[in-house]
């Protein structure tokens, strides 16, 4: 009852994920960013002041990993972290002007990767692919083995 490597959807998903990561890494590198740093800046630009915990969830990384990402972005002066004006234990995080500039440079190149990828499909195929990926996600996150 074994499955061959080619029969396993997971192997195909992993390969495509790695190829996308490689393309995005090359795209954001000239801006001096890693893909996780780019993702964090992207979310921070959309939601300035978001908590680190929520940022980790949005970027699909652990809180510990996000702490490292934020530490590196802060050391590079790409973000600033300040106490919340009302809640002293909450730290708000925002991109600095240098962070916005790096994000803009990286995003221009990352968008070109996304557009090139999307151009390989018709609009109907893109809609179908999104629906299929959503079904994959729903199936995996409701797996009884994982206790969900």
Secondary structure, DSSP 4 states (H G I P E B T S, - for coil): ----TTT-HHHHHHHHHHHHHHHHHHHHHTTT--HHHHHHHHHHHHSTT--HHHHHHHHT--HHHHHHHHHHHHHTTSEEEEE-SS-TT-EEEEE-HHHHHHHHHHHHHHHHHHHHHHHTS-HHHHHHHHHHHHHHHHHHHT-GGGT-
